Amino acid sequence: MESSPCGCEQAEDAQTARPGEREALLERAPASQERWRCPRGGCEPGPLSDEAEQAARAVEVLTGCERGAFKTCPRHEASAPDVLRALRIYRATQGGGLSYDDDPPAVIVHAAEVIGGADAARMDREQKERENERG
């Protein structure tokens, strides 16, 4: 997403940026949020800019999502509290560690399993691509 940065990310980065850099990031953030139609930036749903559309398609390919899955900035979708909760549970189980989520609802546990399935499919796909490259 380097060619079409997330405005929320720019605004967040501005908080720790050096003077001069901070102002530039804050100045660019609203246009980037508009390009992505980002709800975090107060934008209403609508068509993405061509640049954001291309970046969204690349993220879909990279993550194995269905074409058209992203209607706004992928960072917004991935930052939802329930998504983050499911991701923490998945990471904890992958590392063999404990999850600090005392009693997650079944839907969050299921989401963690879906994340695991998608991650496994991505790893399989990457392995096959490497094998195909080797011939």
N, C-alpha and C positions, 0 to 999 in steps of 0.2 A: 504494500500500500504506500510505498515510498513516493510514487508519482501522484498519488491522490490522498494526502494525509488526512487523518481524522481530526476534525476541529476540536473535539473534546480532548484528544491527546495533546494537541498543540496548547490548549488552554491549561491543561495539567502540567505540561512541561514548562510553561511560562512561570509557574510558581517557584521553580528551582533554577531558572535560567539567570544568566548574568544580565545586569542592566544593559539596555540596548537590544539585546537578544529577546528579553522578556516582552518589550513593547512590540517588536516585530511579530512574535508568536501570537500575542493577544490581538493584534491587528488582523492577522490572517485567519484566525480561528473561526469567526462568524461565517466567512465565505466558504470555508471548508465544511462547516456544519450544514450550510445550505446546500452545497454540492451533494452531500450525502443524505440530505433530508433527515437529519438526526434529531430524534425526539429530545435528547439531552440538551440540544441547542434551541429547543422550542419550535422546531420545524414540524409542519404538517406532512403526512404521507404524500408522496407524489413520485413522479419519475426521477430516477437518478440522472445526474449529468453523464455524458458519454464517458468521461474519464473515470468517474466513480463506478459506472456500470462495468467497464472493463476490469477494474480492480476487484469488484465484487465477484465477477465470473472467475477470476484467477484464484480468489480465496475459496470459492466453491470447489474448484478443481483440486486445490491443495488439501482441503479438509474432507473431500469426498461428499460434500453436500449436493443435493439435487440442484440442477440449474434453475435459477430464479428464486432460490431459498432466501437470499438476502435482499430485503426491500429497503434497507437503510444500512448505516455503517455497521460492519461486522463487530466492531468493538462494542457498540451499544448492545447488540444481541448477546454477546459473550459476557457482558458486565452485569447482567440481571442477577440479583441476589440468589435466586434458586439455582441458576446455572453455576455460579461460583461455589455454592454449597455442595452441589453434586460433584463438581470437579475436585474439590478438596477431599471428598470421600473416596473418589476414584484414585486420586494420587496416593492417599494413605494406604489403600488396599494394595496398590501396585508396589509400594515400597515395603510392604509387610509390616507397616507401622499401625499405630492406632489412629482412629479418627476422633477428633475432639467434639464430635457431634453426638451428643448423648443418645438421642432417640429420634433419628430422622424419619419423617413420614415415608411411607412406601413409595410414593411418587418420586421422592428425591433419590431413594435407593435405586429405583428403576432407571432414573435419569443417569445415575452414575454407571449403571450397567450398560446403558445405551452408549455413553461416552466410551466405555471400555470396548464395546463391540466396534464402534467407529474407529477407535485407535488401532485395534487389531486388524481391521480391514485395510487401514492406511498402511500399516507395517507390511502386510502381505502384498499389497499393491506395489510398494516400494521395492520389496524383495524381488518380485517378478520383473520389475523394470530393470533392476540391476542385473538379473540373470539374462534378460533379453539383450542388454547392452554388451555383455560379455560374449554373447553368441552362443 
